[in-house]
Amino acid sequence: MIRCPEPDCGWQAIAPSDDAAREQYAENVVDAHTESVDADVPDGMVQVRVGDGEWRTMTAEQAATFHDAAETDD
């Protein structure tokens, strides 16, 4: 079962497979834990907050690696 690790978020997947649960989790992250900003970000790239208000533009794969590394630092 996948649960959202964000503080104060009680979301958990209810899905028939791991793939479906991961899709549901991705939808939760986008719907509940992201915000839209007016920025000029190239196609295929995302922006990640990397400090007090600092943003870095990177690929989605780089962002996933960055996120995983940040979780292991906690």
C-alpha positions as CSV (number, residue, x, y, z in Angstrom):
1,M,0.0,0.0,0.0
2,I,1.3,3.4,-0.9
3,R,0.8,6.3,1.6
4,C,1.7,9.9,1.1
5,P,4.7,10.9,3.2
6,E,3.8,14.6,3.3
7,P,3.0,15.8,6.9
8,D,-0.7,16.1,7.6
9,C,-1.7,14.2,4.5
10,G,-3.7,11.1,5.1
11,W,-3.9,10.0,1.5
12,Q,-3.4,6.3,0.7
13,A,-3.8,4.3,-2.5
14,I,-6.8,2.0,-3.0
15,A,-5.8,0.3,-6.2
16,P,-5.8,-3.2,-7.8
17,S,-2.1,-3.1,-8.6
18,D,1.2,-1.4,-7.8
19,D,1.1,0.4,-11.1
20,A,-2.4,1.8,-10.5
21,A,-1.4,2.8,-6.9
22,R,1.6,4.7,-8.2
23,E,-0.6,6.5,-10.8
24,Q,-3.0,7.5,-7.9
25,Y,0.0,8.7,-5.8
26,A,1.2,10.8,-8.7
27,E,-2.2,12.4,-9.1
28,N,-2.3,13.1,-5.3
29,V,1.1,14.8,-5.4
30,V,0.1,17.0,-8.3
31,D,-3.4,17.8,-6.9
32,A,-2.5,18.3,-3.3
33,H,1.2,19.2,-3.1
34,T,2.1,21.3,-6.1
35,E,1.4,24.8,-7.2
36,S,1.4,26.4,-10.6
37,V,3.7,29.3,-11.3
38,D,4.2,31.6,-14.2
39,A,7.7,30.6,-15.3
40,D,9.4,30.0,-18.6
41,V,10.3,26.3,-18.2
42,P,11.4,24.4,-21.4
43,D,9.3,21.4,-22.5
44,G,10.3,18.2,-20.7
45,M,11.8,20.1,-17.8
46,V,10.4,20.8,-14.3
47,Q,11.4,23.2,-11.5
48,V,12.3,22.0,-8.1
49,R,12.7,24.2,-5.0
50,V,16.2,23.5,-3.6
51,G,16.3,25.8,-0.6
52,D,14.8,29.0,0.8
53,G,13.0,30.2,-2.3
54,E,15.7,29.0,-4.8
55,W,14.4,27.0,-7.8
56,R,16.4,24.7,-10.1
57,T,15.3,23.6,-13.6
58,M,16.0,19.9,-14.4
59,T,14.5,16.9,-16.1
60,A,11.9,14.8,-14.4
61,E,14.4,12.0,-13.9
62,Q,16.9,14.4,-12.2
63,A,14.1,15.7,-10.0
64,A,13.2,12.1,-8.9
65,T,16.8,11.5,-8.1
66,F,17.0,14.8,-6.2
67,H,13.9,14.0,-4.3
68,D,15.1,10.5,-3.4
69,A,18.4,11.9,-2.1
70,A,16.6,14.5,0.0
71,E,14.5,11.8,1.6
72,T,17.6,9.8,2.6
73,D,19.1,12.9,4.2
74,D,16.2,13.3,6.7
